[in-house]
Amino acid sequence: MSITGDGPGLSKAKRRLGRYLAGAAVLIVTYAFIYQWAAGQYAGEDVTFIQALHVVVETFTTTGYGEQTGFWEDTPPLLALSILMQLTGVTTVFLTLPLFLVPLVEDALRTDPPTTSDLTDHVIVCTFTPRGDALVDELDAMGMPYIVLESDRELAEELYSDGYTVAHGDPESVEDLKAVNAESAFAIVADDDDETNASIILAAKQVAPDSRVVSVIEDPHVRDYHRFAGADEVVSPRRLLGESLAGKATTAISSAVGDAIEIGEDFEVAELLVQRGSPVEGETIAESGIGRLTGANVIGAWFTGEFVSPPSPDAVIDEHTVLLVVGRERQLEKLHGLTLSSARRFRRGTVIIAGYGEVGSTAAETLASAGVPHRVVDKQEKPGVDVVGDVTNPQTLLEAGVDEARSVLLALDDDTTAIFTTLVSERVSEETEVIARANETESIAKLYRAGADYVLALSTVAGRMLASRVLDEEVIAPESQIEIVRTNAPGLVGRTLAQADVRARTNCTIIAVERNGDLLTELGPDFRVQKGDDVLVAGIDEDIYHFNEQFG
């Protein structure tokens, strides 16, 4: 049901104020009768009720007493009554009243979020979560209109004041989905708990049977139920995160580039983790000579968890740097060789998986399918667990063989525990790489400072995965933070890359041009874009948006 008029919080505050005012009125009238009686009983004064009421109000508000105070000086009972009325008045008017008025003033100043929307061909996000925030960023960058349907009024107000497109309503309600024009939606995303999502799916399919419905699940066992409810896509971010973390461990062990995404014939984009002791460690991007030595192009980099695209030529590459590179397969292989440690390049060993929940079990399955030896550590004894114990205890890690392991993969559901385990692992075996899961993006920097070699945030993976499912397209792995888009960019036609100065103006990089079916990757500053060319542009979401504004 759509919510109109006063919200529940405001109505409750008004009811409380009404009860307070009624109570105060009863108190004042009671004191007036007592004063009228006391004046006649103890001072022999004939006081009318209105005069008594006037004295009580003056006393409560501490504004004075006028002509009625002359006979009090010799009447102790009236003086005592006056003192009691003053204390009651101060408590009632000056201390208690603000507790009821302040919420009403705040509500009056607050801007209410809307409950309806006229958007069409939009994405409805039900409700707002960290992964939903990442999804919204993706949609914004690609120019896709969206609206967040949030049932929590305070959160909806906060989002509205922060500039999000949001409506306050119940996403399980058919009426509220109609209010945000679900019938004309491009897609509807159910992003709440598993049970609530099932209800959202049913409501969404009732309102908009032809709209694409994407559901996010925590428990993989509910996938079939969500499908049965009508979901077109069911997304399990934890499984993807487990696969991605295992992929990083596999890539670190092998001498080949892993997780490369092909964006053209023999033209790929990949992430490469710089290992301690590699030839490029300690050098700047410019000093490393990556482009000259390999022909590959660095289009982005993670420096201790902070993503930069494009990186500055003066940026220093350290052991925690992850390079996002693009090039032909042979070029990426050459660059991968420069990122490997000469001291540890051929070292192979077991991968220790800490935590055997959904992420950890998926990582174990991925490593097993790749033939990578691994050992699982968990607090609870259950099938698949090799060592039972607390991973924050050095003895547990030593029992699992951390001193001889190639990598420790932290699939823990608590960031504080993951950070402490990273410190312990680095202390026990500095040579063992740490690949960590972060549940909150705020924990990424802490994990890197603790010594992690690679960190991947659940919200980032989930947001990108949702975007690819909602828009039904994927140009790069969901765990990456960069977009690669193909566009004709009419604003570039007839200009050289030097004249357009795309990187300086938008922070984006043109990595290739498709012309008459051929993919051109050797692009110098004198390369001129022709009519009919499709350009492949890489950049973070916001920068891609600026590129489309200037050259689209």
C-alpha positions as CSV (number, residue, x, y, z in Angstrom):
1,M,0.0,0.0,0.0
2,S,1.4,3.4,-0.9
3,I,2.1,5.7,2.0
4,T,0.7,9.2,1.9
5,G,0.3,11.9,4.4
6,D,2.2,11.7,7.7
7,G,4.6,8.9,8.2
8,P,4.3,6.5,11.1
9,G,7.1,8.3,13.0
10,L,5.5,11.7,12.6
11,S,2.0,10.4,13.6
12,K,3.4,8.8,16.8
13,A,5.2,12.1,17.7
14,K,1.9,14.0,17.3
15,R,0.0,11.6,19.4
16,R,2.7,11.9,22.2
17,L,2.5,15.7,22.0
18,G,-1.3,15.6,22.2
19,R,-1.1,13.4,25.3
20,Y,1.5,15.8,26.8
21,L,-0.7,18.9,26.2
22,A,-3.8,17.2,27.6
23,G,-1.8,16.2,30.7
24,A,-0.4,19.7,31.2
25,A,-3.9,21.2,30.8
26,V,-5.3,18.9,33.5
27,L,-2.4,19.7,35.8
28,I,-2.9,23.5,35.4
29,V,-6.6,23.3,36.0
30,T,-6.1,21.2,39.1
31,Y,-3.6,23.7,40.5
32,A,-6.1,26.5,39.8
33,F,-8.8,24.8,41.9
34,I,-6.2,24.1,44.6
35,Y,-5.0,27.8,44.6
36,Q,-8.6,29.1,44.6
37,W,-9.4,26.9,47.7
38,A,-6.1,27.7,49.5
39,A,-6.5,31.5,49.0
40,G,-9.9,31.4,50.7
41,Q,-8.9,28.8,53.4
42,Y,-5.6,30.3,54.5
43,A,-5.7,34.0,53.5
44,G,-9.5,34.7,53.5
45,E,-9.3,36.0,50.0
46,D,-12.2,35.5,47.6
47,V,-10.5,34.6,44.3
48,T,-12.4,33.7,41.2
49,F,-11.4,30.6,39.1
50,I,-10.1,32.7,36.2
51,Q,-8.0,34.7,38.6
52,A,-6.6,31.5,40.1
53,L,-5.9,30.1,36.6
54,H,-4.1,33.3,35.7
55,V,-1.8,32.9,38.8
56,V,-1.1,29.3,37.9
57,V,-0.1,30.1,34.3
58,E,2.1,33.0,35.5
59,T,3.8,30.7,38.0
60,F,4.3,27.9,35.5
61,T,5.8,30.2,32.9
62,T,7.8,32.2,35.6
63,T,6.5,35.5,34.1
64,G,5.4,37.1,37.5
65,Y,2.4,37.3,39.8
66,G,1.0,40.9,39.7
67,E,-1.7,41.9,42.2
68,Q,-2.3,38.4,43.6
69,T,1.0,38.2,45.6
70,G,0.3,40.8,48.3
71,F,-1.4,38.4,50.8
72,W,1.2,35.6,50.4
73,E,3.9,37.0,52.6
74,D,2.1,36.0,55.8
75,T,0.6,32.8,54.4
76,P,3.1,29.9,54.5
77,P,0.7,27.4,52.8
78,L,0.4,29.7,49.8
79,L,4.1,30.2,49.7
80,A,4.7,26.4,49.7
81,L,2.1,26.0,47.0
82,S,3.8,28.7,44.9
83,I,7.2,26.9,45.3
84,L,5.6,23.6,44.2
85,M,3.9,25.2,41.2
86,Q,7.2,26.9,40.1
87,L,9.1,23.5,40.3
88,T,6.2,21.8,38.4
89,G,6.1,24.6,35.8
90,V,9.8,24.5,35.1
91,T,9.8,20.7,34.7
92,T,6.6,20.7,32.6
93,V,7.3,23.7,30.3
94,F,11.1,24.1,30.0
95,L,12.4,20.5,30.5
96,T,9.7,18.2,29.2
97,L,8.1,20.2,26.4
98,P,11.2,20.3,24.1
99,L,11.3,16.5,24.2
100,F,8.0,16.5,22.3
101,L,8.5,19.6,20.2
102,V,12.0,18.8,18.8
103,P,10.9,15.7,16.9
104,L,8.0,17.7,15.3
105,V,10.4,20.5,14.3
106,E,12.8,18.1,12.8
107,D,10.1,16.4,10.9
108,A,8.8,19.8,9.6
109,L,12.3,20.7,8.4
110,R,13.0,17.3,6.8
111,T,12.3,16.8,3.1
112,D,10.1,13.7,2.6
113,P,11.2,11.3,-0.1
114,P,8.6,10.7,-2.9
115,T,6.4,7.6,-2.9
116,T,5.8,7.6,-6.7
117,S,7.9,7.8,-9.9
118,D,7.2,8.5,-13.6
119,L,10.4,6.9,-14.8
120,T,10.2,4.4,-17.7
121,D,12.7,1.8,-19.0
122,H,14.3,2.1,-15.6
123,V,15.8,-0.3,-13.0
124,I,14.0,-0.7,-9.7
125,V,16.4,-1.6,-6.9
126,C,14.6,-3.2,-3.9
127,T,16.1,-2.4,-1.4
128,F,19.3,-0.4,-0.6
129,T,22.4,-2.4,0.4
130,P,26.2,-1.9,-0.1
131,R,26.1,-4.1,-3.2
132,G,23.1,-2.1,-4.3
133,D,25.1,1.1,-3.9
134,A,27.8,-0.4,-6.3
135,L,25.0,-1.4,-8.7
136,V,23.6,2.2,-8.7
137,D,27.1,3.5,-9.5
138,E,27.2,1.1,-12.5
139,L,23.8,2.2,-13.7
140,D,24.7,5.8,-13.4
141,A,27.9,5.4,-15.4
142,M,26.0,3.7,-18.2
143,G,23.2,6.2,-18.3
144,M,20.5,3.8,-17.1
145,P,17.8,5.4,-15.0
146,Y,17.0,3.8,-11.7
147,I,15.0,4.2,-8.5
148,V,15.6,2.6,-5.1
149,L,12.4,1.4,-3.5
150,E,13.2,1.5,0.3
151,S,10.9,0.5,3.1
152,D,12.9,2.1,5.9
153,R,11.7,5.6,6.0
154,E,14.8,7.1,7.7
155,L,17.1,5.4,5.2
156,A,15.0,6.6,2.3
157,E,15.2,10.1,3.7
158,E,18.9,9.9,4.1
159,L,19.4,8.6,0.5
160,Y,17.1,11.2,-0.8
161,S,19.1,14.0,0.9
162,D,22.3,12.4,-0.5
163,G,21.0,12.7,-4.1
164,Y,19.9,9.2,-4.8
165,T,16.8,8.6,-6.9
166,V,14.7,6.9,-4.2
167,A,11.1,6.3,-3.3
168,H,9.7,5.3,0.1
169,G,7.5,2.2,-0.1
170,D,7.3,-1.5,0.5
171,P,8.9,-3.5,-2.3
172,E,6.7,-6.5,-1.4
173,S,3.6,-4.5,-2.1
174,V,2.0,-4.6,-5.5
175,E,0.6,-1.1,-5.0
176,D,4.0,0.4,-4.1
177,L,5.6,-1.3,-7.1
178,K,2.9,0.1,-9.3
179,A,3.6,3.5,-7.7
180,V,7.2,3.5,-9.0
181,N,6.0,2.5,-12.5
182,A,7.1,-1.2,-12.3
183,E,5.0,-2.0,-15.4
184,S,7.4,0.0,-17.5
185,A,10.6,-1.0,-15.8
186,F,13.5,-2.4,-17.7
187,A,14.4,-4.6,-14.7
188,I,13.6,-5.1,-11.1
189,V,16.3,-6.2,-8.6
190,A,15.3,-8.0,-5.4
191,D,18.2,-7.2,-3.0
192,D,17.0,-8.0,0.5
193,D,17.2,-11.2,2.6
194,D,16.4,-14.5,0.8
195,E,12.8,-14.9,2.2
196,T,11.9,-11.2,1.5
197,N,13.4,-11.5,-2.0
198,A,11.0,-14.4,-2.8
199,S,8.1,-12.2,-1.9
200,I,9.4,-9.3,-3.9
201,I,9.8,-11.5,-7.0
202,L,6.2,-12.7,-6.7
203,A,4.9,-9.1,-6.4
204,A,7.1,-7.9,-9.2
205,K,6.0,-10.6,-11.6
206,Q,2.4,-9.8,-10.8
207,V,2.8,-6.2,-11.6
208,A,5.3,-6.5,-14.5
209,P,5.3,-10.0,-15.9
210,D,7.5,-8.9,-18.9
211,S,10.1,-7.0,-16.9
212,R,13.4,-8.7,-16.1
213,V,13.6,-9.7,-12.4
214,V,17.0,-10.4,-10.9
215,S,17.3,-11.8,-7.4
216,V,20.3,-11.8,-5.0
217,I,20.7,-14.8,-2.7
218,E,22.8,-15.5,0.4
219,D,22.0,-19.3,0.6
220,P,22.6,-21.1,-2.6
221,H,20.0,-23.7,-1.6
222,V,17.2,-21.2,-2.2
223,R,18.1,-20.7,-5.9
224,D,15.4,-23.1,-7.1
225,Y,12.7,-21.4,-5.0
226,H,13.5,-18.0,-6.4
227,R,13.5,-19.5,-9.9
228,F,10.1,-21.0,-9.2
229,A,8.8,-17.7,-7.9
230,G,9.6,-16.2,-11.3
231,A,13.2,-14.7,-11.1
232,D,14.8,-14.5,-14.5
233,E,18.3,-14.4,-13.0
234,V,19.5,-15.6,-9.5
235,V,22.8,-14.1,-8.4
236,S,25.0,-15.6,-5.7
237,P,27.8,-13.1,-5.0
238,R,29.5,-15.3,-2.4
239,R,30.1,-18.1,-5.0
240,L,31.5,-15.6,-7.4
241,L,33.8,-14.2,-4.7
242,G,35.0,-17.6,-3.9
243,E,35.8,-18.4,-7.5
244,S,37.5,-15.0,-7.9
245,L,39.7,-15.5,-4.9
246,A,40.6,-19.0,-5.9
247,G,41.4,-17.7,-9.4
248,K,43.9,-15.3,-7.9
249,A,45.6,-18.1,-6.0
250,T,45.7,-20.2,-9.2
251,T,47.2,-17.4,-11.2
252,A,49.8,-16.8,-8.6
253,I,50.9,-20.4,-8.8
254,S,50.9,-20.8,-12.5
255,S,53.3,-19.1,-14.9
256,A,50.4,-18.2,-17.3
257,V,48.1,-15.2,-17.2
258,G,44.8,-16.2,-15.6
259,D,41.4,-14.5,-15.5
260,A,42.1,-12.7,-18.8
261,I,39.0,-11.4,-20.5
262,E,39.1,-11.5,-24.3
263,I,37.6,-8.3,-25.8
264,G,38.8,-9.0,-29.3
265,E,40.6,-11.6,-31.3
266,D,43.9,-12.2,-29.4
267,F,43.3,-9.0,-27.4
268,E,42.7,-9.3,-23.7
269,V,42.5,-7.4,-20.4
270,A,43.8,-8.9,-17.2
271,E,44.9,-8.2,-13.7
272,L,48.5,-8.9,-12.6
273,L,49.6,-9.0,-9.0
274,V,53.1,-7.7,-8.5
275,Q,55.0,-10.0,-6.2
276,R,57.7,-9.1,-3.7
277,G,61.1,-9.3,-5.4
278,S,59.8,-8.9,-9.0
279,P,61.8,-6.9,-11.5
280,V,59.3,-4.0,-11.5
281,E,58.8,-3.7,-7.7
282,G,60.0,-0.4,-6.4
283,E,60.0,1.3,-9.8
284,T,57.6,3.9,-11.1
285,I,55.3,3.1,-13.9
286,A,57.5,5.2,-16.2
287,E,60.8,3.6,-14.9
288,S,59.5,0.1,-15.3
289,G,59.3,0.4,-19.1
290,I,56.3,-1.9,-19.3
291,G,55.0,-0.5,-22.5
292,R,58.5,-0.5,-24.2
293,L,59.5,-4.0,-23.0
294,T,56.2,-5.8,-23.5
295,G,53.9,-3.7,-25.7
296,A,51.1,-4.0,-23.1
297,N,49.2,-1.0,-21.8
298,V,48.6,-0.3,-18.1
299,I,45.1,1.2,-17.9
300,G,44.6,1.0,-14.1
301,A,46.2,-0.1,-10.9
302,W,45.3,-0.8,-7.3
303,F,47.8,0.8,-4.9
304,T,47.2,-0.6,-1.3
305,G,43.5,-1.1,-2.1
306,E,42.9,2.2,-3.9
307,F,42.1,2.0,-7.5
308,V,43.5,4.6,-9.9
309,S,42.8,4.8,-13.6
310,P,44.9,5.8,-15.4
311,P,47.8,5.6,-13.0
312,S,50.4,8.4,-12.9
313,P,53.7,7.7,-14.6
314,D,55.3,8.6,-11.3
315,A,53.3,6.1,-9.3
316,V,55.5,3.6,-7.5
317,I,54.8,-0.1,-8.0
318,D,55.1,-2.1,-4.8
319,E,54.5,-5.6,-3.7
320,H,50.8,-4.9,-3.1
321,T,50.2,-3.3,-6.5
322,V,47.7,-5.0,-8.9
323,L,48.1,-3.8,-12.5
324,L,45.1,-3.8,-14.8
325,V,46.6,-4.3,-18.3
326,V,45.5,-4.7,-21.8
327,G,47.3,-6.2,-24.8
328,R,47.7,-9.3,-26.9
329,E,48.3,-12.6,-25.2
330,R,52.0,-12.7,-25.9
331,Q,52.4,-9.2,-24.6
332,L,50.5,-10.0,-21.4
333,E,52.7,-13.1,-20.9
334,K,55.8,-11.0,-21.1
335,L,54.4,-8.5,-18.6
336,H,53.3,-11.3,-16.3
337,G,56.9,-12.5,-16.2
338,L,58.0,-9.0,-15.0
339,T,55.5,-9.2,-12.1
340,L,56.7,-12.5,-10.8
341,S,59.2,-12.8,-8.0
342,S,62.6,-14.2,-9.2
343,A,63.0,-15.7,-5.7
344,R,59.6,-17.4,-5.6
345,R,58.6,-17.8,-9.3
346,F,58.9,-21.6,-9.4
347,R,57.7,-22.2,-5.8
348,R,54.7,-24.4,-5.7
349,G,52.8,-25.4,-2.6
350,T,49.5,-25.9,-0.9
351,V,46.9,-23.2,-0.8
352,I,45.4,-22.8,2.7
353,I,41.8,-21.8,2.8
354,A,40.7,-20.2,6.1
355,G,37.0,-20.5,6.6
356,Y,34.6,-23.0,5.0
357,G,31.4,-21.1,4.4
358,E,29.9,-20.4,1.0
359,V,33.0,-18.4,-0.1
360,G,35.5,-20.9,1.2
361,S,33.8,-24.0,-0.1
362,T,33.4,-22.5,-3.5
363,A,37.1,-21.6,-3.5
364,A,38.0,-25.2,-2.5
365,E,35.9,-26.5,-5.4
366,T,37.6,-24.1,-7.9
367,L,41.1,-25.1,-6.7
368,A,40.2,-28.8,-6.9
369,S,38.9,-28.5,-10.4
370,A,42.2,-26.7,-11.4
371,G,44.2,-29.5,-9.7
372,V,45.7,-27.1,-7.1
373,P,46.5,-28.8,-3.8
374,H,44.7,-27.1,-0.9
375,R,44.0,-27.5,2.8
376,V,40.9,-26.1,4.6
377,V,40.9,-24.7,8.1
378,D,37.7,-24.0,10.0
379,K,36.6,-23.7,13.6
380,Q,34.0,-26.4,13.2
381,E,34.6,-30.0,12.3
382,K,32.7,-30.9,9.1
383,P,33.2,-32.7,5.8
384,G,35.8,-30.9,3.7
385,V,37.7,-29.4,6.7
386,D,41.2,-30.7,7.1
387,V,42.3,-28.8,10.2
388,V,39.9,-27.7,13.0
389,G,41.0,-24.7,14.9
390,D,41.2,-20.9,15.3
391,V,43.1,-19.3,12.4
392,T,44.0,-16.4,14.6
393,N,46.2,-18.9,16.6
394,P,49.7,-19.3,15.1
395,Q,49.7,-23.0,16.1
396,T,46.6,-23.6,13.9
397,L,48.2,-22.1,10.9
398,L,51.5,-24.0,11.5
399,E,49.5,-27.2,11.8
400,A,47.9,-26.4,8.4
401,G,51.4,-26.0,7.0
402,V,51.4,-22.2,6.5
403,D,55.2,-22.1,6.6
404,E,55.4,-24.2,3.4
405,A,52.2,-23.0,1.7
406,R,52.1,-20.9,-1.5
407,S,49.1,-18.8,-0.4
408,V,46.6,-18.3,2.4
409,L,43.2,-17.6,1.2
410,L,41.1,-15.8,3.8
411,A,37.4,-16.6,3.2
412,L,36.2,-15.4,6.7
413,D,32.9,-13.7,7.3
414,D,34.3,-11.2,9.8
415,D,36.7,-8.5,8.6
416,T,38.3,-8.0,12.1
417,T,39.2,-11.6,12.2
418,A,40.6,-11.5,8.7
419,I,42.8,-8.5,9.5
420,F,44.1,-10.2,12.6
421,T,44.7,-13.5,10.7
422,T,46.6,-11.6,8.1
423,L,48.9,-10.1,10.8
424,V,49.4,-13.6,12.3
425,S,50.1,-15.2,8.9
426,E,52.7,-12.5,8.0
427,R,54.4,-13.0,11.3
428,V,54.5,-16.8,11.0
429,S,55.4,-17.0,7.3
430,E,56.3,-13.8,5.6
431,E,56.9,-15.6,2.3
432,T,53.3,-16.9,2.1
433,E,51.0,-14.8,0.1
434,V,47.7,-13.6,1.6
435,I,44.6,-13.4,-0.6
436,A,41.7,-12.0,1.4
437,R,38.0,-11.4,1.3
438,A,36.7,-8.1,2.6
439,N,33.0,-7.8,3.5
440,E,33.2,-4.0,3.8
441,T,35.1,-1.7,1.5
442,E,36.4,0.2,4.5
443,S,38.4,-2.9,5.5
444,I,40.3,-3.1,2.2
445,A,43.0,-0.6,3.2
446,K,43.4,-2.2,6.7
447,L,43.9,-5.6,5.2
448,Y,46.6,-4.3,2.8
449,R,48.3,-2.5,5.7
450,A,48.2,-5.7,7.7
451,G,50.2,-7.4,4.9
452,A,47.6,-8.9,2.5
453,D,48.8,-9.3,-1.1
454,Y,45.4,-9.1,-2.7
455,V,42.0,-8.1,-1.4
456,L,38.6,-8.4,-3.0
457,A,35.5,-6.8,-1.5
458,L,32.2,-8.6,-1.6
459,S,30.1,-5.5,-2.3
460,T,32.2,-4.6,-5.3
461,V,31.9,-8.1,-6.8
462,A,28.2,-8.2,-6.1
463,G,27.5,-4.8,-7.5
464,R,29.3,-5.5,-10.8
465,M,27.8,-9.0,-11.0
466,L,24.3,-7.5,-10.6
467,A,25.0,-4.9,-13.2
468,S,26.0,-7.5,-15.8
469,R,22.9,-9.6,-15.1
470,V,20.5,-6.7,-15.1
471,L,21.9,-5.2,-18.3
472,D,22.5,-8.6,-19.8
473,E,26.1,-7.7,-20.9
474,E,29.5,-8.2,-19.5
475,V,32.7,-6.6,-20.9
476,I,35.0,-7.4,-18.0
477,A,35.1,-9.6,-14.9
478,P,32.6,-8.4,-12.2
479,E,35.4,-8.3,-9.6
480,S,37.2,-5.5,-11.6
481,Q,36.5,-1.8,-10.9
482,I,36.9,-0.7,-14.5
483,E,34.5,-0.5,-17.5
484,I,35.5,-1.3,-21.1
485,V,32.9,0.0,-23.5
486,R,32.5,0.0,-27.3
487,T,31.2,3.2,-28.8
488,N,31.3,5.1,-32.1
489,A,32.2,8.4,-30.3
490,P,31.2,10.8,-33.1
491,G,33.0,13.6,-31.2
492,L,36.4,11.9,-32.1
493,V,35.8,11.5,-35.8
494,G,38.5,13.3,-37.9
495,R,40.7,14.0,-34.9
496,T,44.0,12.4,-33.9
497,L,44.4,10.9,-30.4
498,A,46.8,13.7,-29.6
499,Q,44.3,16.3,-30.6
500,A,41.5,14.7,-28.7
501,D,43.6,14.4,-25.5
502,V,41.1,11.9,-24.2
503,R,43.1,10.8,-21.2
504,A,43.8,14.3,-19.9
505,R,40.2,15.4,-20.4
506,T,38.3,12.3,-19.1
507,N,40.9,10.0,-17.4
508,C,39.8,7.3,-19.9
509,T,42.1,5.3,-22.2
510,I,41.3,4.4,-25.8
511,I,42.8,0.9,-25.9
512,A,41.7,-0.2,-29.4
513,V,39.7,0.8,-32.5
514,E,37.6,-1.5,-34.6
515,R,37.6,-0.6,-38.3
516,N,35.9,-2.6,-41.0
517,G,35.9,-5.7,-38.8
518,D,39.6,-5.4,-37.9
519,L,40.8,-4.6,-34.3
520,L,43.5,-2.0,-34.4
521,T,45.6,-2.0,-31.2
522,E,48.8,-0.2,-32.2
523,L,47.5,3.3,-31.6
524,G,50.0,6.2,-31.6
525,P,49.4,9.8,-30.9
526,D,48.9,10.5,-34.7
527,F,46.2,7.8,-35.1
528,R,43.1,9.5,-36.5
529,V,39.6,8.2,-35.8
530,Q,37.5,7.8,-38.9
531,K,33.7,7.8,-39.5
532,G,32.3,4.3,-38.8
533,D,35.1,3.4,-36.3
534,D,34.2,1.8,-33.0
535,V,36.5,2.8,-30.2
536,L,37.1,0.6,-27.1
537,V,37.4,2.9,-24.1
538,A,38.6,1.9,-20.6
539,G,37.9,3.8,-17.4
540,I,36.1,3.8,-14.1
541,D,32.4,4.3,-14.2
542,E,32.3,8.0,-13.5
543,D,35.0,8.7,-16.2
544,I,33.2,6.6,-18.8
545,Y,30.2,8.8,-18.1
546,H,32.3,12.0,-18.7
547,F,33.7,10.4,-21.9
548,N,30.2,9.8,-23.3
549,E,29.2,13.4,-22.4
550,Q,32.2,14.9,-24.3
551,F,32.6,12.5,-27.3
552,G,29.4,10.6,-27.5
